[in-house]
Amino acid sequence: MKILIRDDDINYFTDAEILEEIYSNVWGKNIYVYFGVIPFQKGEKSGQVPEEFQDTDKIFPVEENKQLIQFLREKAKKGKVKIALHGYHHKNENGKAEFFSGTELYMKMKEGKNYLEKIFDSEVNYFIPPHNEISRNGVKAVIKNEMHLLNIPKLLSQPISSLPDYLKHKIFWSKYKLPYPYPLKLGKKFQIGCISVYKSAKREEIKEIIEFYKKFPESLICFAFHWWEIKNFPYLKQILEDITTIYNENICGI
């Protein structure tokens, strides 16, 4: 069994010192983290945006946080971080997730990918949809931009070529209420389901999930965190430490 660590909502407002505090022990074990970066964060009512900026449509480009960019660029070069694209501005459109109901998704994804690659001087090969929701057009944009998807979309968002693999996930989910434990086809790349470790998570439940997945040889399991939730709820950091300490030998990248 292999484990992948993902952290979403990295944006203009993210403090590099907070990331260092959260992940210093993880990086000390030579484990790297997939950071979902929002290139052009808009003001929205969400934990990664300070309250005083939530009721505005102002755009906050991540490159204007010079300290964060330098910090992540150095971590990426040292093999401690993988940069993933996490939406475009992240704010809901038409009352739904940005890459579920938004428009011009291919161009937004392409622009966001190129932007992050330029400012981080690092390849960006992974897409994480905001709120883990993505439409069929969003999935088409992922395929056309030749990216992997750290998410398994619902049936109606799946391309026809992926349906045989998606059926494996659907059967597995129906039985265990957990993501299929192996990467699934998505165009020439892959999609993989992630388990959200957000504020409602419980330590014993996560340990039980890991024990369950150990039954499947060469399985690949993704755990998704939010840095701002770890900051506000210290027990989430303990769960992160549990995962990366007890199962250190299984941590990997893809």
URLIN-V707369 format. One record per pair of residues at least 12 apart in sequence whose ideal C-beta (glycine too) atoms are under 7 Angstrom apart, sorted by sequence separation. I is the first residue (numbers start at 1). J is the second residue. If there is no record, write none. Layout:
{{I;J} {I;J}}
//
This chain:
{{43;55} {87;99} {168;180} {43;56} {180;193} {43;57} {139;153} {179;193} {195;209} {42;57} {43;58} {127;142} {169;184} {179;194} {225;240} {143;159} {168;184} {179;195} {42;59} {134;151} {152;169} {109;127} {139;157} {166;184} {40;59} {41;60} {132;151} {134;153} {139;158} {165;184} {88;108} {127;147} {136;156} {139;159} {165;185} {223;243} {40;61} {41;62} {126;147} {136;157} {39;61} {125;147} {126;148} {127;149} {128;150} {129;151} {135;157} {162;184} {39;62} {125;148} {128;151} {134;157} {162;185} {38;62} {85;109} {88;112} {126;150} {161;185} {162;186} {169;193} {10;35} {37;62} {5;31} {7;33} {10;36} {195;221} {197;223} {9;36} {10;37} {11;38} {85;112} {152;179} {195;222} {197;224} {5;33} {6;34} {7;35} {8;36} {10;38} {85;113} {192;220} {194;222} {195;223} {196;224} {197;225} {198;226} {5;34} {7;36} {9;38} {12;41} {193;222} {194;223} {195;224} {4;34} {6;36} {11;41} {59;89} {99;129} {192;222} {194;224} {199;229} {85;116} {99;130} {178;209} {198;229} {97;129} {98;130} {105;137} {109;141} {113;145} {152;184} {181;213} {83;116} {97;130} {100;133} {105;138} {109;142} {206;239} {97;131} {100;134} {101;135} {199;233} {220;254} {13;48} {99;134} {100;135} {106;141} {110;145} {181;216} {201;236} {203;238} {207;242} {13;49} {97;133} {99;135} {105;141} {109;145} {203;239} {206;242} {11;48} {13;50} {35;72} {83;120} {149;186} {182;219} {183;220} {199;236} {206;243} {210;247} {100;138} {106;144} {181;219} {182;220} {201;239} {9;48} {83;122} {85;124} {99;138} {106;145} {152;191} {181;220} {197;236} {203;242} {84;124} {90;130} {151;191} {181;221} {83;124} {148;189} {152;193} {84;126} {85;127} {86;128} {87;129} {146;188} {147;189} {148;190} {149;191} {150;192} {197;239} {84;127} {87;130} {143;186} {146;189} {151;194} {76;120} {82;126} {84;128} {86;130} {142;186} {143;187} {150;194} {35;81} {37;83} {44;90} {76;122} {13;60} {32;79} {37;84} {42;89} {44;91} {73;120} {12;60} {32;80} {33;81} {34;82} {35;83} {36;84} {37;85} {38;86} {40;88} {41;89} {42;90} {72;120} {73;121} {11;60} {12;61} {32;81} {35;84} {37;86} {38;87} {39;88} {40;89} {41;90} {42;91} {12;62} {32;82} {34;84} {36;86} {69;119} {11;62} {14;65} {16;67} {38;89} {69;120} {12;64} {16;68} {38;90} {12;65} {27;80} {14;68} {16;71} {63;119} {84;150} {150;222} {39;112} {39;115} {9;86} {39;116} {8;86} {37;116} {34;126} {36;128} {34;150} {8;128} {6;128} {6;150} {82;253} {47;226} {48;228} {47;228} {47;229} {6;194} {22;227} {19;227} {22;230} {18;227} {1;213} {1;214} {14;227} {18;231} {31;244} {26;240} {1;216} {22;237} {29;244} {4;220} {6;222} {8;224} {25;241} {2;219} {4;221} {6;223} {9;226} {10;227} {1;219} {2;220} {3;221} {4;222} {5;223} {6;224} {7;225} {8;226} {9;227} {26;244} {6;225} {7;226} {9;228} {29;248} {1;221} {3;223} {7;227} {31;251} {32;253} {3;243} {3;247} {3;250} {2;250} {3;251} {4;252} {1;250} {3;252} {2;252} {4;254}}
//
